[in-house]
Amino acid sequence: MANRDNRNSGMKKTWWGGLIALLIGFGGKLKFLLPILKLGKAGGTIWTMLLSIGAYALFYPWTFALGLVVMMLIHEMGHVWAARRKGLPVSAPSFIPFLGALIMMRKMPADAVTEAYIAYGGPFVGTIGAVLCLVVGVVTGYKPLYSIAQVGFLLNLFNLLPIHPLDGGRIVTAISRWLWVVGLVGGLVLVIVTFSPLLLLIWLLFAWELWSAFLSDRRKKPRKIHVEAFVPESRWEEAGVWIPAESHQRVLPHIQYCRVEDREHVCSVVYPGIGQVFQFEGVKGRFEEVRMNGADRFMDHDTGQPLVRLRLEAQYIPSPEEDPSLRKSAEYYQVPGRTRFVYGVAYFGLILALVLLMGVTHRMISGFDL
């Protein structure tokens, strides 16, 4: 019987592995199917979900693999719900086998409270989803739902560790950033105890972020932004200005200001004698220098208009609000005392609830084993 089970398990893994290899091998030859398979805006979520279910099914029963991915989906939809309540656009969830799932912020939060609110939405809604899974398991008597609920509780508890970029590391910005120190020390202890490669990777990234944000001088160095400016050739002729050569280099004047009508920060790049040739938008940092590194002439095949392309290189120091890491301004982390208390109660209360729920579920699963 054991040999038969091993043989069936091996056949299942071989079948799933063969299917994934087949999809990868023929993926490039099936491009004509992509418009059919996109399934609208949810296409990426659906296909990455299916890929993750298939990957987990190589090692676990398909019911458990499906439940695990559903728990992740509920967690991520909690972030989506919270972000939309705050008016911030986010992407649909994407799944990465054996690493989890994520959403992408298309606009950074304006303050620590907003960041904490969006981060809290994931484990909060995820916990509700796991509780409902457990209730359905109790009502129906379907034992696998107990294990799926237990994994859901563990998933949300893990995400509440005060380690950036986990949800807990973002939530504690509205409580106290000293909890990052707790996360740094406690996370290292967990790495040593659990020998988890994933936790080790997250902890190393967190340690690097802390060092870069508070100890390294790299944060003060400007970044290089490379763009191309397209100027109609007629503007040069009308202004009587020579078109720069391909190897010509020079520093171009630039002006930064904030538009009154939409409060958008812009930086206008000017070529002497021609006027504005390019405009950076949505920037709150400081441009130290904008340099032209050559130009060339070409014909726009769509319009038939001759253009001059300027290759620009900007030295830019982002504002703290533009940085997705831990480096933010003092104003970003200013949180009223009452708000800190509320988030503290909500954060530690959810941790306690998850620990209790895991204990209860563990006893229920152990009772079945007996």
Contacts in CASP RR format, 6 or more apart in sequence:
PFRMAT RR
TARGET T0000
AUTHOR 0000-0000-0000
METHOD contacts of the structure
MODEL  1
MANRDNRNSGMKKTWWGGLIALLIGFGGKLKFLLPILKLGKAGGTIWTML
LSIGAYALFYPWTFALGLVVMMLIHEMGHVWAARRKGLPVSAPSFIPFLG
ALIMMRKMPADAVTEAYIAYGGPFVGTIGAVLCLVVGVVTGYKPLYSIAQ
VGFLLNLFNLLPIHPLDGGRIVTAISRWLWVVGLVGGLVLVIVTFSPLLL
LIWLLFAWELWSAFLSDRRKKPRKIHVEAFVPESRWEEAGVWIPAESHQR
VLPHIQYCRVEDREHVCSVVYPGIGQVFQFEGVKGRFEEVRMNGADRFMD
HDTGQPLVRLRLEAQYIPSPEEDPSLRKSAEYYQVPGRTRFVYGVAYFGL
ILALVLLMGVTHRMISGFDL
12 57 0 8 1.000
12 58 0 8 1.000
13 58 0 8 1.000
13 59 0 8 1.000
16 54 0 8 1.000
16 57 0 8 1.000
16 58 0 8 1.000
17 58 0 8 1.000
20 51 0 8 1.000
20 54 0 8 1.000
20 55 0 8 1.000
37 43 0 8 1.000
37 47 0 8 1.000
38 44 0 8 1.000
39 46 0 8 1.000
39 47 0 8 1.000
41 92 0 8 1.000
42 92 0 8 1.000
43 92 0 8 1.000
44 92 0 8 1.000
44 94 0 8 1.000
45 73 0 8 1.000
45 92 0 8 1.000
45 93 0 8 1.000
45 94 0 8 1.000
45 95 0 8 1.000
48 94 0 8 1.000
48 95 0 8 1.000
48 96 0 8 1.000
48 101 0 8 1.000
49 69 0 8 1.000
49 73 0 8 1.000
49 95 0 8 1.000
51 95 0 8 1.000
51 97 0 8 1.000
52 65 0 8 1.000
52 69 0 8 1.000
52 72 0 8 1.000
52 95 0 8 1.000
52 96 0 8 1.000
52 97 0 8 1.000
52 100 0 8 1.000
52 101 0 8 1.000
53 62 0 8 1.000
53 65 0 8 1.000
53 66 0 8 1.000
53 69 0 8 1.000
54 62 0 8 1.000
54 65 0 8 1.000
54 97 0 8 1.000
55 97 0 8 1.000
55 98 0 8 1.000
56 64 0 8 1.000
56 65 0 8 1.000
56 68 0 8 1.000
56 69 0 8 1.000
56 97 0 8 1.000
56 98 0 8 1.000
57 65 0 8 1.000
60 68 0 8 1.000
61 144 0 8 1.000
63 144 0 8 1.000
64 144 0 8 1.000
64 147 0 8 1.000
64 148 0 8 1.000
64 151 0 8 1.000
67 133 0 8 1.000
67 148 0 8 1.000
67 151 0 8 1.000
68 148 0 8 1.000
68 151 0 8 1.000
68 152 0 8 1.000
69 95 0 8 1.000
70 148 0 8 1.000
71 126 0 8 1.000
71 129 0 8 1.000
71 130 0 8 1.000
71 133 0 8 1.000
71 148 0 8 1.000
71 151 0 8 1.000
71 152 0 8 1.000
71 155 0 8 1.000
72 93 0 8 1.000
72 95 0 8 1.000
72 100 0 8 1.000
72 101 0 8 1.000
72 155 0 8 1.000
73 93 0 8 1.000
73 101 0 8 1.000
74 125 0 8 1.000
74 126 0 8 1.000
74 128 0 8 1.000
74 129 0 8 1.000
74 130 0 8 1.000
75 101 0 8 1.000
75 122 0 8 1.000
75 123 0 8 1.000
75 125 0 8 1.000
75 126 0 8 1.000
75 152 0 8 1.000
75 155 0 8 1.000
75 156 0 8 1.000
75 159 0 8 1.000
76 93 0 8 1.000
76 101 0 8 1.000
76 102 0 8 1.000
76 103 0 8 1.000
76 122 0 8 1.000
77 93 0 8 1.000
77 122 0 8 1.000
77 125 0 8 1.000
78 121 0 8 1.000
78 122 0 8 1.000
78 124 0 8 1.000
78 125 0 8 1.000
78 126 0 8 1.000
79 90 0 8 1.000
79 103 0 8 1.000
79 118 0 8 1.000
79 119 0 8 1.000
79 121 0 8 1.000
79 122 0 8 1.000
80 90 0 8 1.000
80 92 0 8 1.000
80 93 0 8 1.000
80 103 0 8 1.000
81 121 0 8 1.000
81 125 0 8 1.000
82 117 0 8 1.000
82 118 0 8 1.000
82 119 0 8 1.000
82 120 0 8 1.000
82 121 0 8 1.000
82 122 0 8 1.000
83 89 0 8 1.000
83 90 0 8 1.000
83 103 0 8 1.000
83 105 0 8 1.000
83 118 0 8 1.000
84 90 0 8 1.000
85 117 0 8 1.000
86 109 0 8 1.000
86 114 0 8 1.000
86 117 0 8 1.000
86 118 0 8 1.000
88 105 0 8 1.000
88 106 0 8 1.000
88 107 0 8 1.000
88 109 0 8 1.000
88 114 0 8 1.000
88 118 0 8 1.000
89 106 0 8 1.000
89 107 0 8 1.000
90 103 0 8 1.000
90 104 0 8 1.000
90 105 0 8 1.000
90 106 0 8 1.000
91 103 0 8 1.000
91 104 0 8 1.000
91 106 0 8 1.000
92 103 0 8 1.000
93 101 0 8 1.000
93 102 0 8 1.000
93 103 0 8 1.000
94 101 0 8 1.000
94 102 0 8 1.000
94 103 0 8 1.000
94 104 0 8 1.000
95 101 0 8 1.000
96 102 0 8 1.000
98 198 0 8 1.000
99 198 0 8 1.000
105 324 0 8 1.000
108 321 0 8 1.000
108 322 0 8 1.000
108 324 0 8 1.000
109 115 0 8 1.000
109 118 0 8 1.000
110 321 0 8 1.000
110 332 0 8 1.000
111 331 0 8 1.000
111 332 0 8 1.000
111 334 0 8 1.000
111 335 0 8 1.000
112 173 0 8 1.000
112 174 0 8 1.000
112 328 0 8 1.000
112 332 0 8 1.000
112 333 0 8 1.000
112 334 0 8 1.000
112 335 0 8 1.000
113 174 0 8 1.000
113 335 0 8 1.000
113 339 0 8 1.000
113 343 0 8 1.000
115 170 0 8 1.000
115 173 0 8 1.000
115 174 0 8 1.000
116 170 0 8 1.000
116 171 0 8 1.000
116 172 0 8 1.000
116 173 0 8 1.000
116 174 0 8 1.000
116 175 0 8 1.000
116 343 0 8 1.000
117 174 0 8 1.000
118 170 0 8 1.000
119 167 0 8 1.000
119 168 0 8 1.000
119 169 0 8 1.000
119 170 0 8 1.000
119 171 0 8 1.000
120 167 0 8 1.000
120 171 0 8 1.000
120 343 0 8 1.000
120 346 0 8 1.000
120 347 0 8 1.000
120 350 0 8 1.000
121 167 0 8 1.000
122 156 0 8 1.000
122 159 0 8 1.000
122 167 0 8 1.000
123 156 0 8 1.000
123 157 0 8 1.000
123 159 0 8 1.000
123 160 0 8 1.000
123 167 0 8 1.000
123 168 0 8 1.000
123 350 0 8 1.000
123 354 0 8 1.000
124 350 0 8 1.000
126 152 0 8 1.000
126 155 0 8 1.000
126 156 0 8 1.000
127 153 0 8 1.000
127 156 0 8 1.000
127 350 0 8 1.000
127 353 0 8 1.000
127 354 0 8 1.000
127 357 0 8 1.000
129 152 0 8 1.000
130 148 0 8 1.000
130 149 0 8 1.000
130 152 0 8 1.000
130 153 0 8 1.000
130 155 0 8 1.000
130 156 0 8 1.000
130 357 0 8 1.000
131 149 0 8 1.000
131 357 0 8 1.000
133 145 0 8 1.000
133 148 0 8 1.000
133 149 0 8 1.000
133 152 0 8 1.000
134 145 0 8 1.000
134 146 0 8 1.000
134 149 0 8 1.000
134 357 0 8 1.000
134 361 0 8 1.000
136 142 0 8 1.000
136 145 0 8 1.000
137 143 0 8 1.000
137 145 0 8 1.000
137 146 0 8 1.000
137 149 0 8 1.000
143 368 0 8 1.000
146 361 0 8 1.000
146 364 0 8 1.000
146 365 0 8 1.000
146 368 0 8 1.000
147 365 0 8 1.000
149 361 0 8 1.000
150 358 0 8 1.000
150 361 0 8 1.000
150 362 0 8 1.000
150 365 0 8 1.000
153 354 0 8 1.000
153 357 0 8 1.000
153 358 0 8 1.000
153 361 0 8 1.000
154 358 0 8 1.000
156 350 0 8 1.000
156 354 0 8 1.000
157 351 0 8 1.000
157 354 0 8 1.000
157 355 0 8 1.000
157 358 0 8 1.000
158 166 0 8 1.000
159 166 0 8 1.000
159 167 0 8 1.000
159 168 0 8 1.000
160 166 0 8 1.000
160 167 0 8 1.000
160 168 0 8 1.000
160 171 0 8 1.000
160 347 0 8 1.000
160 350 0 8 1.000
160 351 0 8 1.000
160 354 0 8 1.000
161 168 0 8 1.000
161 169 0 8 1.000
161 183 0 8 1.000
161 187 0 8 1.000
161 190 0 8 1.000
162 168 0 8 1.000
162 169 0 8 1.000
162 171 0 8 1.000
162 172 0 8 1.000
162 179 0 8 1.000
162 180 0 8 1.000
162 182 0 8 1.000
162 183 0 8 1.000
163 169 0 8 1.000
163 180 0 8 1.000
163 183 0 8 1.000
163 184 0 8 1.000
163 187 0 8 1.000
163 202 0 8 1.000
163 203 0 8 1.000
163 206 0 8 1.000
164 170 0 8 1.000
164 180 0 8 1.000
164 206 0 8 1.000
164 209 0 8 1.000
164 325 0 8 1.000
164 326 0 8 1.000
165 202 0 8 1.000
165 205 0 8 1.000
165 206 0 8 1.000
166 202 0 8 1.000
168 347 0 8 1.000
169 179 0 8 1.000
169 180 0 8 1.000
169 183 0 8 1.000
171 343 0 8 1.000
171 347 0 8 1.000
172 179 0 8 1.000
172 180 0 8 1.000
172 347 0 8 1.000
173 333 0 8 1.000
173 335 0 8 1.000
174 335 0 8 1.000
174 339 0 8 1.000
174 340 0 8 1.000
174 343 0 8 1.000
175 340 0 8 1.000
175 343 0 8 1.000
175 344 0 8 1.000
175 347 0 8 1.000
176 340 0 8 1.000
177 333 0 8 1.000
180 206 0 8 1.000
180 210 0 8 1.000
180 326 0 8 1.000
183 206 0 8 1.000
184 203 0 8 1.000
184 206 0 8 1.000
184 207 0 8 1.000
184 210 0 8 1.000
187 199 0 8 1.000
187 203 0 8 1.000
188 203 0 8 1.000
190 196 0 8 1.000
190 199 0 8 1.000
191 199 0 8 1.000
191 200 0 8 1.000
191 203 0 8 1.000
209 325 0 8 1.000
209 326 0 8 1.000
210 326 0 8 1.000
212 218 0 8 1.000
212 219 0 8 1.000
212 325 0 8 1.000
212 326 0 8 1.000
212 327 0 8 1.000
213 219 0 8 1.000
213 325 0 8 1.000
213 326 0 8 1.000
213 327 0 8 1.000
214 326 0 8 1.000
214 327 0 8 1.000
219 327 0 8 1.000
220 317 0 8 1.000
221 317 0 8 1.000
222 288 0 8 1.000
222 315 0 8 1.000
222 316 0 8 1.000
222 317 0 8 1.000
223 315 0 8 1.000
223 316 0 8 1.000
223 317 0 8 1.000
223 318 0 8 1.000
224 313 0 8 1.000
224 314 0 8 1.000
224 315 0 8 1.000
224 316 0 8 1.000
225 280 0 8 1.000
225 313 0 8 1.000
225 314 0 8 1.000
225 316 0 8 1.000
226 311 0 8 1.000
226 312 0 8 1.000
226 313 0 8 1.000
226 314 0 8 1.000
227 278 0 8 1.000
227 280 0 8 1.000
227 312 0 8 1.000
227 314 0 8 1.000
228 309 0 8 1.000
228 310 0 8 1.000
228 311 0 8 1.000
228 312 0 8 1.000
229 269 0 8 1.000
229 277 0 8 1.000
229 278 0 8 1.000
229 309 0 8 1.000
229 310 0 8 1.000
229 312 0 8 1.000
230 307 0 8 1.000
230 308 0 8 1.000
230 309 0 8 1.000
230 310 0 8 1.000
231 271 0 8 1.000
231 274 0 8 1.000
231 277 0 8 1.000
231 307 0 8 1.000
231 308 0 8 1.000
231 309 0 8 1.000
231 310 0 8 1.000
232 305 0 8 1.000
232 306 0 8 1.000
232 307 0 8 1.000
232 308 0 8 1.000
233 243 0 8 1.000
233 297 0 8 1.000
233 305 0 8 1.000
233 306 0 8 1.000
233 307 0 8 1.000
233 308 0 8 1.000
234 306 0 8 1.000
235 274 0 8 1.000
236 242 0 8 1.000
236 243 0 8 1.000
236 274 0 8 1.000
236 308 0 8 1.000
239 273 0 8 1.000
239 274 0 8 1.000
241 271 0 8 1.000
241 272 0 8 1.000
241 273 0 8 1.000
241 274 0 8 1.000
243 295 0 8 1.000
243 297 0 8 1.000
243 308 0 8 1.000
244 250 0 8 1.000
244 292 0 8 1.000
244 294 0 8 1.000
244 295 0 8 1.000
244 308 0 8 1.000
244 310 0 8 1.000
245 294 0 8 1.000
245 295 0 8 1.000
246 294 0 8 1.000
246 295 0 8 1.000
246 296 0 8 1.000
247 294 0 8 1.000
248 292 0 8 1.000
248 294 0 8 1.000
248 295 0 8 1.000
249 291 0 8 1.000
249 292 0 8 1.000
249 293 0 8 1.000
249 294 0 8 1.000
250 291 0 8 1.000
250 292 0 8 1.000
251 289 0 8 1.000
251 290 0 8 1.000
251 291 0 8 1.000
251 292 0 8 1.000
252 269 0 8 1.000
252 270 0 8 1.000
252 271 0 8 1.000
252 272 0 8 1.000
252 277 0 8 1.000
252 290 0 8 1.000
252 291 0 8 1.000
252 292 0 8 1.000
252 312 0 8 1.000
253 269 0 8 1.000
253 270 0 8 1.000
253 272 0 8 1.000
253 290 0 8 1.000
254 267 0 8 1.000
254 268 0 8 1.000
254 269 0 8 1.000
254 270 0 8 1.000
254 287 0 8 1.000
254 290 0 8 1.000
254 314 0 8 1.000
255 267 0 8 1.000
255 268 0 8 1.000
255 270 0 8 1.000
256 265 0 8 1.000
256 266 0 8 1.000
256 267 0 8 1.000
256 268 0 8 1.000
256 283 0 8 1.000
256 286 0 8 1.000
256 287 0 8 1.000
257 265 0 8 1.000
257 266 0 8 1.000
257 268 0 8 1.000
258 264 0 8 1.000
258 265 0 8 1.000
258 266 0 8 1.000
259 266 0 8 1.000
264 281 0 8 1.000
264 282 0 8 1.000
265 281 0 8 1.000
265 282 0 8 1.000
265 283 0 8 1.000
265 284 0 8 1.000
265 285 0 8 1.000
266 279 0 8 1.000
266 280 0 8 1.000
266 281 0 8 1.000
266 282 0 8 1.000
266 283 0 8 1.000
267 279 0 8 1.000
267 280 0 8 1.000
267 283 0 8 1.000
267 287 0 8 1.000
267 290 0 8 1.000
267 314 0 8 1.000
268 276 0 8 1.000
268 278 0 8 1.000
268 279 0 8 1.000
269 276 0 8 1.000
269 277 0 8 1.000
269 278 0 8 1.000
269 279 0 8 1.000
269 280 0 8 1.000
269 290 0 8 1.000
269 312 0 8 1.000
270 276 0 8 1.000
270 277 0 8 1.000
271 277 0 8 1.000
271 292 0 8 1.000
271 310 0 8 1.000
277 310 0 8 1.000
278 310 0 8 1.000
278 312 0 8 1.000
280 287 0 8 1.000
280 314 0 8 1.000
283 316 0 8 1.000
283 318 0 8 1.000
283 322 0 8 1.000
284 318 0 8 1.000
284 319 0 8 1.000
284 321 0 8 1.000
284 322 0 8 1.000
285 316 0 8 1.000
285 317 0 8 1.000
285 318 0 8 1.000
285 319 0 8 1.000
285 322 0 8 1.000
286 316 0 8 1.000
286 317 0 8 1.000
286 319 0 8 1.000
287 314 0 8 1.000
287 315 0 8 1.000
287 316 0 8 1.000
288 315 0 8 1.000
288 316 0 8 1.000
288 317 0 8 1.000
289 314 0 8 1.000
289 315 0 8 1.000
290 312 0 8 1.000
290 313 0 8 1.000
290 314 0 8 1.000
290 315 0 8 1.000
291 312 0 8 1.000
291 313 0 8 1.000
291 314 0 8 1.000
291 315 0 8 1.000
292 310 0 8 1.000
292 311 0 8 1.000
292 312 0 8 1.000
292 313 0 8 1.000
293 311 0 8 1.000
293 312 0 8 1.000
293 313 0 8 1.000
294 310 0 8 1.000
294 311 0 8 1.000
295 308 0 8 1.000
295 309 0 8 1.000
295 310 0 8 1.000
295 311 0 8 1.000
296 308 0 8 1.000
296 309 0 8 1.000
297 306 0 8 1.000
297 307 0 8 1.000
297 308 0 8 1.000
297 309 0 8 1.000
298 306 0 8 1.000
298 307 0 8 1.000
298 309 0 8 1.000
299 305 0 8 1.000
299 306 0 8 1.000
299 307 0 8 1.000
300 306 0 8 1.000
300 307 0 8 1.000
319 329 0 8 1.000
320 327 0 8 1.000
320 328 0 8 1.000
320 329 0 8 1.000
320 332 0 8 1.000
321 328 0 8 1.000
321 329 0 8 1.000
321 332 0 8 1.000
335 343 0 8 1.000
END
